[in-house]
Amino acid sequence: AQSVTQLGSHVSVSEGALVLLRCNYSSSVPPYLFWYVQYPNQGLQLLLKYTSAATLVKGINGFEAEFKKSETSFHLTKPSAHMSDAAEYFCAVSSGSGGGADGLTFGKGTHLIIQP
Amino acid sequence: KAGVTQTPRYLIKTRGQQVTLSCSPISGHRSVSWYQQTPGQGLQFLFEYFSETQRNKGNFPGRFSGRQFSNSRSEMNVSTLELGDSALYLCASSLDTFSGNTIYFGEGSWLTVV
């Protein structure tokens, strides 16, 4: 079984400040981890993914995430927030124990608010 | 390269009716999966198809079904609609069933049941 916990349903930061969105996962096998972003009335866009290569993963729009096995975490960060970063962010895990057919398990999402 | 295309984008149905949603994956992608997104339950996996075979299904009643055609296009059907079926239905595609593959999502089909 696999699960994802995103701490904080809403996170508010000032424009130019550090963005930190927290994600902890549970998986019985080595996981593949993803961060997706969803803008209003749109589908999901992949920000970045971890597939057991480098533990620090760089994604689009200046975002990056670090895989920490000991902490079962995959937190998303961005050094300087921009107004256009305001959106819903989802962390997801795929453990592959079902040969890839188990689908992605998503966290509940974190709504990122950028204060001017 | 065209992305994942879903039709229709918006639809309104009455309780008890049935609905069919369509999805065209990215060219060359053979795995198609479906997800339901609601404010209360979040994003939930419905099912995944590969080579016209349903490989797995999430925890949804039998009213939810799907199929995949030889060209990898997929449809999902919901019969005997209930108010709680109102949701955004997202289709996603990937090259194959490798869990580390990037999964690309469509814009979704907004279903409202009245």
Chai-1 contact restraints between the chains, C-beta under 6 A:
chainA,res_idxA,chainB,res_idxB,connection_type,confidence,min_distance_angstrom,max_distance_angstrom,comment,restraint_id
A,Y32,B,S99,contact,1.0,0.0,6.0,A-B,restraint_1
A,Y32,B,G100,contact,1.0,0.0,6.0,A-B,restraint_2
A,Q42,B,E107,contact,1.0,0.0,6.0,A-B,restraint_3
A,G43,B,L90,contact,1.0,0.0,6.0,A-B,restraint_4
A,G43,B,F105,contact,1.0,0.0,6.0,A-B,restraint_5
A,G43,B,G106,contact,1.0,0.0,6.0,A-B,restraint_6
A,G43,B,E107,contact,1.0,0.0,6.0,A-B,restraint_7
A,G43,B,G108,contact,1.0,0.0,6.0,A-B,restraint_8
A,L44,B,F105,contact,1.0,0.0,6.0,A-B,restraint_9
A,L46,B,T102,contact,1.0,0.0,6.0,A-B,restraint_10
A,T51,B,G100,contact,1.0,0.0,6.0,A-B,restraint_11
A,S94,B,S99,contact,1.0,0.0,6.0,A-B,restraint_12
A,G96,B,S99,contact,1.0,0.0,6.0,A-B,restraint_13
A,G98,B,N56,contact,1.0,0.0,6.0,A-B,restraint_14
A,G100,B,T97,contact,1.0,0.0,6.0,A-B,restraint_15
A,G100,B,F98,contact,1.0,0.0,6.0,A-B,restraint_16
A,G100,B,S99,contact,1.0,0.0,6.0,A-B,restraint_17
A,A101,B,E48,contact,1.0,0.0,6.0,A-B,restraint_18
A,A101,B,R55,contact,1.0,0.0,6.0,A-B,restraint_19
A,A101,B,N56,contact,1.0,0.0,6.0,A-B,restraint_20
A,A101,B,T97,contact,1.0,0.0,6.0,A-B,restraint_21
A,D102,B,N56,contact,1.0,0.0,6.0,A-B,restraint_22
A,G103,B,S33,contact,1.0,0.0,6.0,A-B,restraint_23
A,G103,B,F45,contact,1.0,0.0,6.0,A-B,restraint_24
A,G103,B,E48,contact,1.0,0.0,6.0,A-B,restraint_25
A,F106,B,L43,contact,1.0,0.0,6.0,A-B,restraint_26
A,K108,B,G42,contact,1.0,0.0,6.0,A-B,restraint_27
